[in-house]
């Protein structure tokens, strides 16, 4: 039933649907759990005539009334910007993001973002998953290129977000780090949070959120390793922070690896300086993305090659000689 204030939904909990109220409402109305929790906080959901709380559980036969207000207008200007769409269907989009593009608006970046471009090309995503980040399920740093998935409906956003939380999304990156790792494969397990001395940076801190990164050496250059990196968690700047933490920051990372090459002595200094000069930004590219389709359950897998800027650097470095990592 509709009204000027929004649409009212009357629901009854059936057998097998009992449990947390946010899960039940999100599932039945195909809304994201984040949006349902906002409705609960705003007093828009009643259970048997009483205002519901986030902590409520519901039993069989309980009657629930949900007022879903009209979607707020998105105050983000659509912009006709080039974006590389790898895949699209009725409920999701996979994009190969270019380096230098911010994913969503933030202070200092209100225009020119991926969201601005998506709203121009796919206006129906407005309001999906959040007013300021419509459709966005996960992010890439501004200077990281590669694959990310965008939801076109609340149901898809909910499904993809839950898959990320449950670590069912495969995210594989290709990276180049300074120096040579002692092991050809390792898992970095270290909590990540705000740097105590600089709140604009992230760091490995005891009180941080758990972070797990798997690293495998693909090939070795003179004084740098080409890495396959897989994320088990998705903390801000996770790969960059974890690699810097073990003493091998990303080549081109001006935040966590600035000046690393200047400390290199001997015959490799010239090579390292030349590599640093050639790398236009942090050498990190999201090369593979895999997940179950949020509605059909079909396994989806996407891969993209290195963009031209990083491919050119790779060709130069390989011309100087490469070696295979020693198996551990």
FIKOLDO-942405 format. One record per residue (C-alpha): residue in three letters; x, y, z. Coordinates in nm, 3 decimals, always signed. Example, Ala and Ser with C-alpha at 12.3 -4.5 7.8 and 13.67 -1.06 7.14 Angstrom:
   residuo        xx        yy        zz
       ALA    +1.230    -0.450    +0.780
       SER    +1.367    -0.106    +0.714
END
This chain:
   residuo        xx        yy        zz
       UNK    +0.000    +0.000    +0.000
       UNK    +0.139    +0.340    -0.098
       UNK    +0.121    +0.680    +0.067
       UNK    +0.281    +1.022    +0.025
       UNK    +0.524    +0.925    +0.301
       UNK    +0.622    +0.606    +0.128
       UNK    +0.506    +0.250    +0.078
       UNK    +0.365    +0.037    +0.362
       UNK    +0.432    -0.340    +0.356
       UNK    +0.245    -0.584    +0.582
       UNK    +0.436    -0.908    +0.639
       UNK    +0.372    -1.227    +0.832
       UNK    +0.655    -1.455    +0.943
       UNK    +0.610    -1.806    +0.805
       UNK    +0.770    -2.130    +0.926
       UNK    +1.141    -2.132    +0.847
       UNK    +1.158    -1.752    +0.833
       UNK    +1.198    -1.687    +1.206
       UNK    +1.514    -1.518    +1.333
       UNK    +1.664    -1.170    +1.321
       UNK    +1.418    -0.906    +1.209
       UNK    +1.666    -0.726    +0.982
       UNK    +1.744    -1.049    +0.795
       UNK    +1.375    -1.132    +0.754
       UNK    +1.269    -0.790    +0.625
       UNK    +1.573    -0.761    +0.397
       UNK    +1.503    -1.103    +0.245
       UNK    +1.129    -1.055    +0.190
       UNK    +1.143    -0.698    +0.058
       UNK    +1.475    -0.745    -0.128
       UNK    +1.639    -0.455    +0.054
       UNK    +1.995    -0.435    +0.181
       UNK    +2.036    -0.509    +0.551
       UNK    +2.202    -0.171    +0.592
       UNK    +1.889    -0.001    +0.462
       UNK    +1.665    -0.215    +0.686
       UNK    +1.874    -0.121    +0.989
       UNK    +1.830    +0.246    +0.899
       UNK    +1.454    +0.191    +0.881
       UNK    +1.463    +0.028    +1.225
       UNK    +1.658    +0.321    +1.370
       UNK    +1.408    +0.565    +1.217
       UNK    +1.108    +0.387    +1.371
       UNK    +0.974    +0.271    +1.035
       UNK    +0.920    -0.093    +1.135
       UNK    +0.663    -0.227    +1.383
       UNK    +0.618    -0.578    +1.522
       UNK    +0.261    -0.656    +1.628
       UNK    +0.197    -0.282    +1.651
       UNK    +0.505    -0.200    +1.859
       UNK    +0.817    -0.022    +1.733
       UNK    +1.085    -0.276    +1.652
       UNK    +1.447    -0.264    +1.765
       UNK    +1.759    -0.377    +1.579
       UNK    +1.812    -0.655    +1.832
       UNK    +1.462    -0.803    +1.788
       UNK    +1.402    -1.156    +1.666
       UNK    +1.073    -1.263    +1.512
       UNK    +0.879    -1.587    +1.552
       UNK    +0.630    -1.769    +1.330
       UNK    +0.299    -1.582    +1.302
       UNK    +0.437    -1.243    +1.400
       UNK    +0.298    -0.955    +1.195
       UNK    +0.540    -0.688    +1.077
       UNK    +0.460    -0.351    +0.924
       UNK    +0.732    -0.173    +0.727
       UNK    +0.713    +0.184    +0.599
       UNK    +0.964    +0.230    +0.318
       UNK    +0.995    +0.604    +0.246
       UNK    +1.042    +0.727    -0.110
       UNK    +1.399    +0.708    -0.231
       UNK    +1.590    +1.025    -0.148
       UNK    +1.715    +1.213    -0.451
       UNK    +2.081    +1.143    -0.512
       UNK    +2.273    +1.468    -0.492
       UNK    +2.553    +1.338    -0.712
       UNK    +2.574    +1.480    -1.062
       UNK    +2.579    +1.217    -1.339
       UNK    +2.879    +1.273    -1.566
       UNK    +2.951    +1.138    -1.912
       UNK    +3.290    +0.988    -1.830
       UNK    +3.454    +0.691    -2.002
       UNK    +3.429    +0.364    -1.811
       UNK    +3.523    +0.013    -1.920
       UNK    +3.223    -0.215    -1.858
       UNK    +3.337    -0.577    -1.871
       UNK    +2.995    -0.733    -1.801
       UNK    +2.637    -0.623    -1.741
       UNK    +2.306    -0.797    -1.678
       UNK    +1.979    -0.696    -1.512
       UNK    +2.120    -0.683    -1.156
       UNK    +2.495    -0.621    -1.167
       UNK    +2.780    -0.455    -1.354
       UNK    +3.150    -0.548    -1.359
       UNK    +3.382    -0.257    -1.432
       UNK    +3.752    -0.241    -1.513
       UNK    +3.836    +0.079    -1.323
       UNK    +4.107    +0.305    -1.455
       UNK    +4.387    +0.424    -1.230
       UNK    +4.336    +0.780    -1.109
       UNK    +3.957    +0.750    -1.073
       UNK    +3.808    +0.772    -0.725
       UNK    +3.530    +0.515    -0.673
       UNK    +3.270    +0.734    -0.498
       UNK    +3.231    +1.099    -0.396
       UNK    +3.408    +1.213    -0.080
       UNK    +3.534    +1.545    +0.053
       UNK    +3.760    +1.688    -0.214
       UNK    +3.626    +1.449    -0.480
       UNK    +3.265    +1.540    -0.554
       UNK    +3.297    +1.500    -0.930
       UNK    +3.484    +1.278    -1.171
       UNK    +3.428    +0.961    -0.969
       UNK    +3.321    +0.619    -1.088
       UNK    +2.981    +0.675    -0.924
       UNK    +2.931    +0.995    -1.126
       UNK    +3.003    +0.798    -1.443
       UNK    +2.780    +0.505    -1.342
       UNK    +2.483    +0.732    -1.268
       UNK    +2.510    +0.878    -1.618
       UNK    +2.519    +0.537    -1.785
       UNK    +2.297    +0.343    -1.540
       UNK    +2.061    +0.596    -1.375
       UNK    +1.851    +0.319    -1.216
       UNK    +2.126    +0.245    -0.960
       UNK    +2.044    +0.570    -0.776
       UNK    +1.970    +0.482    -0.412
       UNK    +2.085    +0.118    -0.438
       UNK    +2.287    +0.035    -0.126
       UNK    +2.320    +0.394    -0.010
       UNK    +2.255    +0.746    -0.133
       UNK    +2.619    +0.857    -0.159
       UNK    +2.760    +0.525    -0.278
       UNK    +2.487    +0.390    -0.507
       UNK    +2.558    +0.037    -0.624
       UNK    +2.904    +0.021    -0.468
       UNK    +2.979    -0.313    -0.302
       UNK    +3.356    -0.283    -0.259
       UNK    +3.622    -0.029    -0.351
       UNK    +3.963    +0.011    -0.508
       UNK    +4.207    +0.285    -0.415
       UNK    +4.223    +0.582    -0.648
       UNK    +4.554    +0.472    -0.802
       UNK    +4.467    +0.101    -0.815
       UNK    +4.322    -0.021    -1.143
       UNK    +4.113    -0.328    -1.221
       UNK    +3.794    -0.515    -1.154
       UNK    +3.510    -0.433    -0.921
       UNK    +3.142    -0.531    -0.914
       UNK    +2.851    -0.287    -0.886
       UNK    +2.494    -0.380    -0.787
       UNK    +2.194    -0.257    -0.985
       UNK    +1.934    -0.364    -0.726
       UNK    +1.904    -0.384    -0.348
       UNK    +1.872    -0.762    -0.370
       UNK    +2.197    -0.790    -0.564
       UNK    +2.368    -0.545    -0.328
       UNK    +2.261    -0.750    -0.027
       UNK    +2.373    -1.078    -0.182
       UNK    +2.712    -0.949    -0.295
       UNK    +2.776    -0.772    +0.036
       UNK    +2.701    -1.090    +0.230
       UNK    +2.930    -1.289    +0.000
       UNK    +3.210    -1.044    +0.075
       UNK    +3.151    -1.069    +0.450
       UNK    +3.151    -1.447    +0.428
       UNK    +3.474    -1.440    +0.220
       UNK    +3.312    -1.606    -0.080
       UNK    +3.436    -1.349    -0.332
       UNK    +3.770    -1.420    -0.500
       UNK    +3.976    -1.105    -0.549
       UNK    +4.316    -1.155    -0.708
       UNK    +4.564    -0.874    -0.768
       UNK    +4.890    -0.847    -0.954
       UNK    +5.146    -0.637    -0.766
       UNK    +5.515    -0.554    -0.775
       UNK    +5.696    -0.504    -0.444
       UNK    +6.046    -0.383    -0.364
       UNK    +6.314    -0.637    -0.275
       UNK    +6.279    -1.015    -0.268
       UNK    +6.054    -1.204    -0.030
       UNK    +6.234    -1.488    +0.147
       UNK    +5.944    -1.728    +0.084
       UNK    +5.783    -1.787    -0.253
       UNK    +5.442    -1.797    -0.082
       UNK    +5.320    -1.661    +0.249
       UNK    +5.011    -1.546    +0.434
       UNK    +5.029    -1.210    +0.608
       UNK    +4.801    -1.202    +0.912
       UNK    +4.803    -0.867    +1.089
       UNK    +4.528    -0.632    +1.218
       UNK    +4.483    -0.301    +1.037
       UNK    +4.357    +0.029    +1.173
       UNK    +4.427    +0.402    +1.163
       UNK    +4.788    +0.502    +1.213
       UNK    +4.819    +0.649    +1.564
       UNK    +5.049    +0.927    +1.439
       UNK    +4.874    +1.008    +1.109
       UNK    +4.499    +0.949    +1.087
       UNK    +4.512    +0.974    +0.705
       UNK    +4.722    +0.657    +0.691
       UNK    +4.646    +0.298    +0.784
       UNK    +4.886    +0.079    +0.979
       UNK    +4.925    -0.258    +1.148
       UNK    +4.796    -0.184    +1.499
       UNK    +4.704    -0.417    +1.782
       UNK    +4.350    -0.278    +1.813
       UNK    +4.285    -0.294    +1.437
       UNK    +4.045    -0.517    +1.248
       UNK    +4.171    -0.861    +1.138
       UNK    +4.352    -0.864    +0.804
       UNK    +4.457    -1.168    +0.597
       UNK    +4.653    -1.141    +0.272
       UNK    +4.793    -1.432    +0.071
       UNK    +5.098    -1.363    -0.144
       UNK    +5.270    -1.578    -0.406
       UNK    +5.579    -1.476    -0.603
       UNK    +5.514    -1.507    -0.975
       UNK    +5.855    -1.391    -1.101
       UNK    +6.156    -1.202    -0.976
       UNK    +6.306    -0.890    -1.132
       UNK    +6.647    -0.747    -1.042
       UNK    +6.539    -0.615    -0.704
       UNK    +6.160    -0.648    -0.708
       UNK    +5.907    -0.931    -0.701
       UNK    +5.599    -0.974    -0.919
       UNK    +5.326    -1.104    -0.691
       UNK    +4.987    -1.269    -0.711
       UNK    +4.795    -1.135    -0.411
       UNK    +4.465    -1.274    -0.284
       UNK    +4.251    -1.098    -0.025
       UNK    +4.065    -1.289    +0.245
       UNK    +3.956    -0.964    +0.412
       UNK    +3.905    -0.618    +0.263
       UNK    +4.056    -0.356    +0.492
       UNK    +4.143    -0.009    +0.367
       UNK    +4.484    -0.012    +0.192
       UNK    +4.523    -0.375    +0.306
       UNK    +4.772    -0.496    +0.043
       UNK    +4.979    -0.180    +0.065
       UNK    +4.993    -0.185    +0.445
       UNK    +5.065    -0.558    +0.473
       UNK    +5.346    -0.555    +0.216
       UNK    +5.505    -0.250    +0.381
       UNK    +5.468    -0.424    +0.718
       UNK    +5.683    -0.718    +0.602
       UNK    +5.942    -0.482    +0.456
       UNK    +5.847    -0.504    +0.088
       UNK    +5.623    -0.207    -0.003
       UNK    +5.464    -0.170    -0.343
       UNK    +5.674    -0.011    -0.613
       UNK    +5.530    +0.334    -0.679
       UNK    +5.347    +0.362    -0.346
       UNK    +5.415    +0.720    -0.235
       UNK    +5.239    +0.672    +0.100
       UNK    +5.377    +0.343    +0.234
       UNK    +5.692    +0.298    +0.024
       UNK    +5.824    +0.645    -0.060
       UNK    +6.198    +0.650    -0.118
       UNK    +6.258    +0.278    -0.063
       UNK    +6.481    +0.260    -0.371
       UNK    +6.706    +0.539    -0.243
       UNK    +6.825    +0.313    +0.036
       UNK    +6.944    +0.049    -0.207
       UNK    +7.322    +0.034    -0.241
       UNK    +7.566    -0.129    -0.476
       UNK    +7.513    -0.211    -0.843
       UNK    +7.133    -0.223    -0.815
       UNK    +7.073    +0.141    -0.724
       UNK    +7.066    +0.260    -1.085
       UNK    +6.822    -0.015    -1.183
       UNK    +6.597    +0.061    -0.886
       UNK    +6.599    +0.434    -0.957
       UNK    +6.506    +0.368    -1.319
       UNK    +6.220    +0.136    -1.219
       UNK    +6.090    +0.396    -0.974
       UNK    +6.106    +0.662    -1.247
       UNK    +5.910    +0.447    -1.492
       UNK    +5.628    +0.344    -1.256
       UNK    +5.355    +0.613    -1.281
       UNK    +5.166    +0.507    -0.965
       UNK    +5.148    +0.219    -0.720
       UNK    +5.196    -0.107    -0.909
       UNK    +4.870    -0.275    -0.812
       UNK    +4.602    -0.409    -1.047
       UNK    +4.288    -0.608    -0.962
       UNK    +4.326    -0.872    -1.229
       UNK    +4.066    -1.136    -1.133
       UNK    +3.722    -1.129    -0.970
       UNK    +3.506    -1.432    -0.895
       UNK    +3.173    -1.468    -0.715
       UNK    +2.841    -1.650    -0.724
       UNK    +2.572    -1.453    -0.904
       UNK    +2.356    -1.305    -0.626
       UNK    +2.028    -1.419    -0.785
       UNK    +2.103    -1.722    -1.003
       UNK    +2.389    -1.872    -0.801
       UNK    +2.594    -1.920    -1.119
       UNK    +2.969    -1.891    -1.063
       UNK    +3.104    -1.580    -1.236
       UNK    +3.472    -1.524    -1.314
       UNK    +3.631    -1.223    -1.481
       UNK    +3.992    -1.143    -1.569
       UNK    +4.162    -0.841    -1.724
       UNK    +4.513    -0.778    -1.849
       UNK    +4.749    -0.516    -1.715
       UNK    +4.674    -0.163    -1.836
       UNK    +4.922    +0.000    -2.073
       UNK    +5.112    +0.198    -1.807
       UNK    +5.196    -0.112    -1.601
       UNK    +5.241    -0.336    -1.905
       UNK    +5.509    -0.098    -2.039
       UNK    +5.696    -0.112    -1.708
       UNK    +5.675    -0.491    -1.709
       UNK    +5.817    -0.515    -2.061
       UNK    +6.110    -0.291    -1.962
       UNK    +6.187    -0.490    -1.645
       UNK    +6.164    -0.825    -1.822
       UNK    +6.404    -0.697    -2.082
       UNK    +6.657    -0.660    -1.803
       UNK    +6.614    -1.024    -1.702
       UNK    +6.379    -1.223    -1.481
       UNK    +6.405    -1.537    -1.272
       UNK    +6.159    -1.792    -1.140
       UNK    +6.098    -1.804    -0.765
       UNK    +6.245    -2.100    -0.581
       UNK    +5.978    -2.344    -0.469
       UNK    +5.945    -2.372    -0.092
END
